[in-house]
């Protein structure tokens, strides 16, 4: 069977697991193209106007796959740890898509660690059975997929260690969800712009889980959104250990959790005397305006760092 995997939202976190799992049970994996103008505009047309930008874009990716695959793989990601949830949009995404795309076959395995590991395995085994795979082959596929995911996560953590040793220039920490940061169309090429300005970049994906969990535990209240805890914990780790010269917070317009995280990060950055620049993404964002803001932000940090070096040496 040809199984489509939309290249949006949590694809940017769990692609190694999903694609390996599907390949190992014998499916032909078809990924949607990178986000482009037609996909983006198609998503805006199909989705409700009140939901956030990355979800609207995801509709466009599903539409791009709808007539080319036998089924589309859209896991329902409810909770990735016991005491928390993901964003409500991930809980309801399968139902919203099913109501929008008539006649499209969807595969909806559920990741809900509040129900334990047994429920997680059973859900993926059922998905494999829907796709014609045996139980033994599905179990082996899950194990290989987990190894692929761990290998990718370990590689990103090592990249973070390499970026931290970037002493000659400046280092920018980008606190933002992976689907906002690594989708070049949605982020208006933010990573590429920073690279062209010779700035090293750290993202939450470069921070091991044990570290962001440790630093996020210092908050006065336990946040029950896992991915928001990841952003805050990663930023606190960078700030306290002086690993970044500046912080960019990338958020989606109309995202409630993102707006809460913004105030926390601004307070913490002020406490550590680290410049922070919020970037709000919506369908009206312009690349020229972002280019100007990023250049000014990097220039300001570069001047600040040079003055600090001059004071220490002079």
C-alpha positions, 0 to 999 in steps of 0.5 A: 500500500502507498501510505502518505505522511503529511510533512507538517506539525509533529512530522518534524519531531517524529518523522524517523519513527513514523517513516521507519515503522511504515516502511518496515511493515511493508508500506510504500511511504509517500511524503508530501512536498516541502511546504510551498505556496500552493500547499499553504493556500490550499490549507488556508482554504480548507481549514477553519479560520480560527485555528493556528497557522501550522494546522491550516498548513497541515490541511494543505499537506493532507490535500496534496496526498489525498489522491495519490495514496491508499491511506494517510498516516495521521497519529493522534498524539495525546500525551508523550508523558504521564502527567501532561498533555500535548496541545488540543489541536493534536488531540482533535486533528484526526477528527477534524481531518476526517470531517473535512476529507470525505472518501480519504482513508486515514490511519490514526494510531494513538500515542497516549502515555497516560494510558501506558506503554501497553496501550501505545503498542496495541494502538500501533499494532492495530494500525499495522493490521489495518495496513495488512501487516502481521503482529510479529512484523509490526512488533519488529517494525516498532522496535526498529522505528524506536531505534531510528528515532533515538539515533536522530535525537542523539545526533541532534543533541550532539549537534547542540554540543558542537554549536555550544563550542562556537566561540568566534561569533554569536549563538542564538537560541531559537525557542519554538516548536519544530514545525514552526522553526524547521518548516522554511516556508512558515518560518520565512527562512529564519534558520537560513537567514541566521546562517547567512549572518554567521550565527550559530543556532540552538533549538530545543531539539539540541537539548537532551530530554533529561536537561529540559525536564530538569530546568522546567521543573524549576517553574513554580507550577508544573505545566501540563503542555509537554512541548511548552515545557520543552521550550521553557526548559531548553531556554532556561538551560541555555540562559543559566549556562550562558550558552546563547547570546540572544534568544528568538521566540517563534510562535504562531498567531492564535496559539494560546499556550505560545502566548503564555510561554512568551511572558515566561521567556521574556521575564527569564531573559530579562533576569539573565540580561539576554536580548530576546526577540519574539516572532509571530507567524501568521498568513500575513507575515512578510519575509522582507520585514523579518529579514530586517528584524533579524539583521538588526537583532544579530547586529545589536548582539554582535555589538554588545558582545564586542563591547563586553570583550573590549571591557574585559581586555582593556 
